[in-house]
Amino acid sequence: MSQNFTWWKDGDFFVGHLDSFPDYDTQGASLDELKSNLISLYNDIASDEIPFIRHADVLELA
């Protein structure tokens, strides 16, 4: 399984979010740490540990 994510550098930190959940940013001191934190974030979201999750999705129009 895979998830697309967006990241950027902010000073000394790598900041990013899962594209499916753009309201939930996380950060790391390295890109590898950011990826690890994104995996933890995904696991928290998937387990319903975070209430009131906002989802981004694609709507297919005719």
C-alpha positions, -999 to 999 in steps of 0.1 A, spaced: 0 0 0 12 35 -6 0 71 0 10 102 -18 23 130 3 35 166 -1 65 180 17 85 212 19 115 225 39 108 251 65 141 263 80 158 232 95 126 210 93 109 190 67 71 196 69 45 176 51 11 160 50 -7 130 34 -24 142 2 -56 124 14 -56 144 46 -41 178 38 -53 194 71 -29 173 92 7 185 89 37 168 107 74 175 106 108 159 110 144 169 113 151 148 81 130 135 52 132 100 66 120 112 100 91 131 83 82 99 64 82 79 97 60 106 113 36 105 83 33 67 87 25 72 124 -1 99 115 -17 75 89 -19 48 116 -36 72 140 -61 83 114 -68 47 103 -74 36 139 -99 65 144 -77 78 172 -81 114 159 -117 127 160 -135 147 132 -110 138 104 -115 158 73 -110 137 42 -100 149 7 -112 127 -22 -119 128 -59 -155 131 -73 -160 116 -107 -184 137 -128 -202 124 -159 
